[in-house]
Amino acid sequence: MISTALIRRQVPAAIVVVSLAVALGAGLALWRHSSTVPAAPFNGTGLTFGPGQRPAPPFTLHDLSGSGSVSVASLRGQVVLLTFLDSHCKNLCPVVGHELAAVERQSAAVGAHPVLLAVSVNPAGDTHASVATAARRYGWPAGWHWAGGTHRALAAVWKRYGIQVIPTTNDIAHGEAVYVIDVHGDERAIYEPPFGPASVTADVRALAKESTGGG
């Protein structure tokens, strides 16, 4: 039986892998579907959504940042910035990692603290040590999470979020996006890298105000 999450993601958008040359050089792109989605007052370079309009697909995976597990549900009550990374990547992943670190710093300066959550696209290579090194290199603050697991478990999550992952001889080509998830576990904006950290910070601030009734 096909889940409603998979059906829903086949209609509005899909993040797809482009050629390996692009993956190793300029990066990977988010393809926008031509169908119209009512826009919320957010700045996503992909799509934006209103409250309750698009629940983030659930998952529970091993948290490589510690010894427990991490899930979308476990982070309810916090604004989450969800992305897909390879801790060994030297091309686009570090760009996204540094941009998310900038968002967190800018958000913290105004009292908002989004949670940074990465889902591994390298199940064989991402380890507790490698993701800790990557997060430190990106400049991520304490409190980040990096979801890992078997290829089968991760592939189910990639599919639900429209991320294609294709291992190659010397690299892992994969789609890339950042999902802004509100305190209720709903997607509110999708960003394709590279993006302006200030725009994502504005979204985080708007969601913080919304959650306290101040927006």
VOBA-1610 file (N, C-alpha, C; in pm, whole numbers, padded with zeros to 5 digits, always signed):
BEGIN
Met+00084-00120+00000Met+00000+00000+00000Met+00088+00124+00000Ile+00059+00219-00090Ile+00138+00341-00098Ile+00087+00441+00004Ser+00176+00498+00084Ser+00134+00592+00187Ser+00089+00723+00125Thr+00005+00796+00198Thr-00041+00926+00149Thr+00074+01024+00140Ala+00178+01005+00223Ala+00294+01095+00217Ala+00363+01085+00082Leu+00375+00963+00028Leu+00441+00945-00101Leu+00357+01005-00213Ile+00227+00982-00208Ile+00140+01038-00310Ile+00147+01189-00308Arg+00143+01246-00189Arg+00143+01391-00174Arg+00268+01451-00234Arg+00383+01384-00218Arg+00506+01441-00267Arg+00527+01421-00416Gln+00451+01334-00476Gln+00463+01317-00619Gln+00395+01432-00693Val+00305+01503-00626Val+00229+01608-00694Val+00297+01743-00691Pro+00335+01798-00571Pro+00383+01936-00572Pro+00526+01956-00613Ala+00619+01866-00572Ala+00761+01893-00601Ala+00843+01768-00582Ala+00960+01763-00647Ala+01055+01655-00625Ala+01194+01712-00636Ile+01279+01674-00542Ile+01419+01715-00548Ile+01493+01602-00618Val+01553+01630-00732Val+01609+01524-00814Val+01756+01542-00838Val+01821+01432-00869Val+01964+01434-00899Val+01985+01477-01043Val+02078+01568-01062Val+02118+01606-01198Val+02241+01527-01234Ser+02311+01563-01340Ser+02426+01484-01384Ser+02537+01483-01281Leu+02620+01379-01287Leu+02731+01368-01193Leu+02825+01486-01204Ala+02844+01538-01323Ala+02933+01653-01339Ala+02882+01770-01258Val+02753+01790-01259Val+02696+01899-01179Val+02707+01867-01032Ala+02682+01740-00997Ala+02688+01702-00856Ala+02825+01726-00798Leu+02929+01702-00878Leu+03065+01720-00829Leu+03112+01864-00841Gly+03043+01944-00920Gly+03085+02081-00941Gly+02989+02181-00882Ala+02893+02219-00959Ala+02804+02328-00918Ala+02700+02286-00818Gly+02674+02154-00801Gly+02576+02112-00702Gly+02451+02057-00767Leu+02353+02030-00682Leu+02230+01967-00727Leu+02114+02062-00705Ala+02012+02050-00788Ala+01903+02148-00787Ala+01772+02089-00740Leu+01686+02176-00693Leu+01550+02141-00657Leu+01461+02177-00775Trp+01389+02079-00829Trp+01299+02106-00940Trp+01163+02143-00884Arg+01105+02251-00934Arg+00973+02290-00891Arg+00868+02234-00987His+00760+02183-00931His+00650+02136-01014His+00568+02257-01057Ser+00502+02245-01170Ser+00428+02359-01224Ser+00297+02383-01152Ser+00249+02287-01073Ser+00121+02308-01006Ser+00132+02417-00902Thr+00022+02489-00881Thr+00021+02603-00791Thr-00010+02558-00650Val+00071+02602-00554Val+00047+02575-00413Val+00027+02708-00344Pro-00082+02727-00268Pro-00104+02853-00199Pro+00015+02889-00112Ala+00070+03007-00131Ala+00193+03046-00062Ala+00164+03108+00073Ala+00241+03065+00172Ala+00238+03129+00303Ala+00337+03244+00299Pro+00332+03335+00398Pro+00423+03450+00393Pro+00565+03414+00436Phe+00625+03321+00362Phe+00760+03280+00391Phe+00845+03295+00265Asn+00974+03268+00280Asn+01069+03304+00175Asn+01130+03187+00101Gly+01075+03068+00112Gly+01135+02951+00051Gly+01162+02968-00097Thr+01278+02922-00142Thr+01310+02931-00284Thr+01246+02816-00361Gly+01191+02717-00289Gly+01119+02608-00352Gly+00970+02634-00340Leu+00908+02589-00231Leu+00766+02608-00207Leu+00744+02655-00064Thr+00629+02720-00040Thr+00590+02759+00095Thr+00449+02709+00122Phe+00417+02691+00251Phe+00289+02631+00289Phe+00232+02702+00411Gly+00100+02697+00423Gly+00032+02754+00538Gly+00031+02658+00655Pro-00012+02704+00773Pro-00017+02618+00892Pro-00103+02495+00869Gly-00052+02378+00903Gly-00127+02254+00893Gly-00149+02203+00752Gln-00092+02271+00653Gln-00118+02235+00514Gln-00037+02114+00467Arg+00082+02095+00524Arg+00172+01991+00473Arg+00254+01930+00587Pro+00201+01830+00657Pro+00276+01767+00766Pro+00406+01704+00714Ala+00511+01722+00790Ala+00639+01659+00753Ala+00627+01508+00770Pro+00669+01429+00672Pro+00661+01283+00685Pro+00735+01234+00808Pro+00674+01145+00885Pro+00738+01097+01008Pro+00849+00996+00980Phe+00944+00991+01070Phe+01048+00888+01067Phe+01113+00883+01204Thr+01170+00768+01237Thr+01251+00752+01357Thr+01378+00679+01316Leu+01493+00742+01341Leu+01622+00685+01301Leu+01721+00699+01416His+01831+00627+01405His+01938+00639+01503His+02001+00777+01494Asp+02024+00839+01609Asp+02085+00972+01611Asp+02236+00956+01623Leu+02306+00985+01514Leu+02452+00970+01513Leu+02522+01073+01601Ser+02450+01172+01648Ser+02512+01271+01738Ser+02518+01218+01881Gly+02449+01108+01907Gly+02449+01050+02041Gly+02425+00901+02035Ser+02356+00848+02134Ser+02332+00704+02138Ser+02186+00667+02125Gly+02099+00767+02118Gly+01956+00741+02111Gly+01902+00748+01971Ser+01776+00783+01960Ser+01710+00797+01831Ser+01659+00940+01816Val+01623+00976+01692Val+01568+01108+01665Val+01453+01091+01567Ser+01350+01172+01585Ser+01234+01167+01498Ser+01177+01307+01484Val+01096+01326+01382Val+01028+01455+01367Val+00939+01479+01489Ala+00872+01374+01535Ala+00782+01387+01649Ala+00856+01427+01776Ser+00978+01376+01794Ser+01054+01407+01916Ser+01097+01552+01922Leu+01091+01622+01808Leu+01134+01762+01803Leu+01016+01858+01798Arg+00894+01806+01818Arg+00776+01892+01822Arg+00795+01998+01931Gly+00746+02117+01903Gly+00763+02227+01998Gly+00882+02314+01964Gln+00959+02273+01864Gln+01076+02349+01819Gln+01070+02367+01668Val+01124+02478+01620Val+01138+02497+01476Val+01257+02413+01431Val+01238+02335+01326Val+01342+02242+01279Val+01383+02279+01137Leu+01513+02278+01113Leu+01568+02294+00979Leu+01624+02158+00938Leu+01551+02090+00850Leu+01584+01953+00810Leu+01652+01952+00673Thr+01765+01883+00665Thr+01835+01873+00537Thr+01894+01734+00522Phe+01963+01709+00411Phe+02017+01578+00378Phe+02164+01593+00342Leu+02252+01527+00420Leu+02396+01552+00407Leu+02479+01424+00411Asp+02598+01437+00357Asp+02703+01334+00364Asp+02820+01398+00437Ser+02858+01342+00550Ser+02963+01404+00632Ser+03098+01405+00562His+03116+01326+00456His+03242+01320+00384His+03243+01409+00259Cys+03129+01468+00226Cys+03116+01550+00105Cys+03202+01676+00115Lys+03265+01712+00003Lys+03349+01831-00003Lys+03290+01938-00095Asn+03172+01914-00151Asn+03117+02006-00250Asn+02999+02085-00195Leu+02877+02040-00221Leu+02759+02117-00182Leu+02724+02104-00034Cys+02746+01988+00025Cys+02708+01969+00165Cys+02772+02071+00259Pro+02902+02101+00247Pro+02960+02203+00334Pro+02896+02341+00314Val+02855+02371+00190Val+02789+02500+00165Val+02660+02507+00246Val+02580+02401+00239Val+02454+02396+00314Val+02482+02399+00464Gly+02582+02322+00508Gly+02615+02320+00650Gly+02652+02456+00704His+02735+02529+00631His+02776+02663+00675His+02659+02761+00672Glu+02572+02747+00571Glu+02456+02836+00564Glu+02361+02813+00681Leu+02342+02686+00718Leu+02256+02657+00833Leu+02317+02708+00963Ala+02449+02701+00975Ala+02515+02756+01093Ala+02491+02906+01102Ala+02497+02975+00988Ala+02472+03119+00985Ala+02328+03150+01025Val+02234+03067+00979Val+02093+03086+01017Val+02078+03073+01169Glu+02140+02971+01225Glu+02128+02950+01369Glu+02185+03067+01447Arg+02300+03119+01405Arg+02362+03232+01475Arg+02273+03356+01466Gln+02222+03384+01346Gln+02137+03501+01328Gln+02006+03486+01406Ser+01952+03365+01411Ser+01827+03342+01484Ser+01849+03354+01634Ala+01959+03297+01682Ala+01988+03303+01826Ala+02005+03446+01873Ala+02054+03533+01785Ala+02076+03673+01822Ala+01944+03745+01855Val+01832+03691+01805Val+01702+03753+01832Val+01615+03661+01918Gly+01678+03564+01983Gly+01607+03479+02077Gly+01537+03358+02019Ala+01561+03328+01891Ala+01503+03208+01830Ala+01612+03104+01812His+01579+02979+01838His+01682+02874+01834His+01631+02753+01755Pro+01645+02753+01623Pro+01603+02637+01544Pro+01692+02517+01570Val+01636+02399+01557Val+01713+02276+01570Val+01763+02236+01432Leu+01891+02206+01421Leu+01949+02161+01295Leu+01944+02008+01291Leu+01876+01954+01190Leu+01860+01810+01176Leu+01902+01766+01037Ala+02004+01684+01029Ala+02049+01628+00902Ala+02007+01482+00894Val+01969+01438+00774Val+01945+01297+00748Val+02058+01249+00658Ser+02122+01142+00695Ser+02237+01092+00620Ser+02198+01044+00481Val+02282+01075+00383Val+02269+01016+00249Val+02384+00919+00224Asn+02461+00891+00329Asn+02576+00802+00319Asn+02571+00701+00433Pro+02478+00603+00425Pro+02461+00510+00536Pro+02586+00429+00569Ala+02670+00402+00471Ala+02790+00323+00497Ala+02904+00407+00553Gly+02902+00537+00524Gly+03016+00621+00561Gly+02995+00714+00679Asp+02871+00754+00705Asp+02846+00846+00817Asp+02853+00771+00949Thr+02937+00819+01039Thr+02953+00759+01172Thr+02945+00869+01276His+02941+00828+01402His+02939+00927+01510His+03057+01023+01497Ala+03176+00968+01470Ala+03295+01052+01459Ala+03291+01142+01337Ser+03250+01087+01223Ser+03254+01168+01100Ser+03151+01280+01101Val+03032+01255+01157Val+02932+01362+01159Val+02969+01469+01262Ala+03034+01427+01372Ala+03080+01525+01470Ala+03186+01616+01409Thr+03275+01558+01329Thr+03377+01636+01261Thr+03314+01733+01162Ala+03216+01685+01085Ala+03150+01770+00987Ala+03075+01885+01055Ala+03001+01853+01159Ala+02925+01957+01230Ala+03018+02063+01289Arg+03131+02019+01341Arg+03230+02113+01394Arg+03288+02199+01282Arg+03313+02139+01169Arg+03366+02213+01054Arg+03264+02315+01002Tyr+03137+02279+01004Tyr+03033+02371+00960Tyr+03010+02485+01058Gly+03046+02462+01185Gly+03020+02564+01287Gly+02885+02548+01355Trp+02831+02425+01355Trp+02702+02401+01419Trp+02715+02408+01571Pro+02616+02469+01638Pro+02618+02476+01784Pro+02573+02344+01845Ala+02584+02332+01975Ala+02537+02213+02044Ala+02386+02198+02024Gly+02341+02072+02023Gly+02197+02047+02010Gly+02154+02001+01873Trp+02248+01984+01779Trp+02213+01936+01646Trp+02193+01784+01648His+02127+01735+01543His+02102+01591+01529His+02139+01548+01387Trp+02183+01422+01376Trp+02219+01367+01245Trp+02163+01225+01240Ala+02055+01207+01164Ala+01986+01078+01160Ala+02056+00980+01067Gly+02086+00862+01117Gly+02150+00760+01038Gly+02075+00628+01047Gly+02123+00528+00976Gly+02058+00398+00980Gly+02102+00313+00863Thr+02031+00205+00841Thr+02060+00118+00728Thr+02019+00187+00598His+02069+00137+00488His+02031+00194+00359His+01880+00184+00340Arg+01823+00072+00378Arg+01679+00053+00360Arg+01598+00154+00441Ala+01637+00175+00567Ala+01565+00269+00652Ala+01578+00411+00601Leu+01699+00449+00560Leu+01721+00585+00510Leu+01654+00607+00374Ala+01657+00504+00289Ala+01597+00517+00157Ala+01448+00549+00167Ala+01382+00493+00268Ala+01239+00522+00287Ala+01218+00670+00319Val+01309+00727+00397Val+01299+00869+00432Val+01331+00956+00310Trp+01436+00921+00237Trp+01470+00997+00115Trp+01349+01003+00022Lys+01283+00889+00005Lys+01170+00884-00088Lys+01056+00972-00040Arg+01030+00969+00090Arg+00919+01050+00143Arg+00944+01199+00127Tyr+01071+01238+00128Tyr+01102+01381+00115Tyr+01145+01418-00027Gly+01135+01325-00120Gly+01166+01357-00259Gly+01313+01371-00289Ile+01398+01304-00212Ile+01543+01313-00230Ile+01594+01188-00301Gln+01657+01206-00415Gln+01718+01093-00484Gln+01866+01084-00447Val+01911+00962-00423Val+02050+00937-00383Val+02107+00829-00475Ile+02218+00862-00542Ile+02280+00768-00635Ile+02430+00757-00605Pro+02473+00647-00542Pro+02617+00628-00518Pro+02691+00613-00650Thr+02808+00673-00659Thr+02893+00660-00777Thr+03028+00604-00733Thr+03119+00594-00826Thr+03249+00536-00794Thr+03324+00617-00688Asn+03321+00750-00701Asn+03401+00834-00612Asn+03319+00930-00526Asp+03187+00920-00533Asp+03105+01018-00462Asp+02965+00962-00445Ile+02880+01041-00378Ile+02739+01009-00366Ile+02662+01128-00421Ala+02603+01111-00538Ala+02522+01218-00598Ala+02385+01216-00532His+02340+01332-00487His+02209+01334-00420His+02143+01470-00434Gly+02011+01466-00427Gly+01935+01590-00426Gly+01958+01662-00294Glu+01930+01790-00292Glu+01954+01869-00171Glu+01842+01970-00153Ala+01798+01986-00031Ala+01698+02084+00005Ala+01701+02104+00155Val+01647+02216+00200Val+01630+02243+00342Val+01481+02264+00366Tyr+01425+02184+00456Tyr+01284+02195+00493Tyr+01273+02272+00624Val+01193+02379+00624Val+01164+02453+00747Val+01036+02395+00806Ile+01046+02337+00925Ile+00935+02267+00989Ile+00895+02342+01116Asp+00766+02369+01131Asp+00722+02448+01246Asp+00705+02364+01372Val+00662+02427+01481Val+00655+02361+01611Val+00550+02250+01616His+00461+02247+01517His+00358+02143+01511His+00398+02028+01420Gly+00518+02035+01363Gly+00565+01929+01275Gly+00519+01943+01132Asp+00481+02066+01092Asp+00437+02092+00955Asp+00545+02162+00875Glu+00562+02123+00750Glu+00654+02193+00660Glu+00594+02331+00628Arg+00679+02434+00632Arg+00632+02567+00600Arg+00704+02630+00483Ala+00828+02583+00455Ala+00903+02634+00341Ala+01009+02532+00301Ile+01043+02533+00172Ile+01151+02449+00120Ile+01251+02539+00051Tyr+01377+02522+00086Tyr+01485+02600+00025Tyr+01575+02511-00057Glu+01619+02560-00172Glu+01721+02492-00251Glu+01851+02571-00235Pro+01962+02505-00207Pro+02090+02575-00190Pro+02152+02614-00323Pro+02235+02718-00322Pro+02263+02802-00205Pro+02150+02902-00181Phe+02124+02931-00056Phe+02016+03023-00021Phe+02071+03133+00068Gly+01995+03239+00085Gly+02036+03348+00172Gly+02001+03317+00316Pro+02098+03301+00406Pro+02068+03274+00546Pro+01969+03373+00607Ala+01974+03499+00563Ala+01884+03600+00619Ala+01738+03566+00592Ser+01709+03507+00475Ser+01571+03471+00441Ser+01521+03358+00531Val+01605+03258+00554Val+01565+03147+00641Val+01550+03198+00784Thr+01639+03287+00826Thr+01630+03344+00960Thr+01498+03418+00978Ala+01456+03490+00876Ala+01328+03561+00883Ala+01213+03462+00901Asp+01220+03348+00833Asp+01117+03245+00848Asp+01117+03189+00990Val+01235+03162+01044Val+01246+03108+01179Val+01187+03207+01279Arg+01218+03335+01263Arg+01164+03438+01353Arg+01011+03445+01341Ala+00960+03434+01218Ala+00815+03439+01198Ala+00747+03321+01265Leu+00809+03204+01256Leu+00750+03086+01318Leu+00758+03093+01470Ala+00866+03151+01522Ala+00878+03169+01667Ala+00767+03260+01719Lys+00740+03369+01647Lys+00633+03461+01685Lys+00497+03393+01672Glu+00480+03316+01565Glu+00354+03247+01541Glu+00323+03148+01653Ser+00426+03078+01701Ser+00405+02977+01803Ser+00370+03036+01939Thr+00405+03162+01959Thr+00374+03227+02087Thr+00257+03323+02074Gly+00196+03325+01955Gly+00082+03414+01935Gly+00122+03557+01910Gly+00252+03579+01879Gly+00299+03716+01860Gly+00306+03758+01717Gly+00268+03666+01623Gly+00277+03699+01482Gly+00143+03714+01418
//
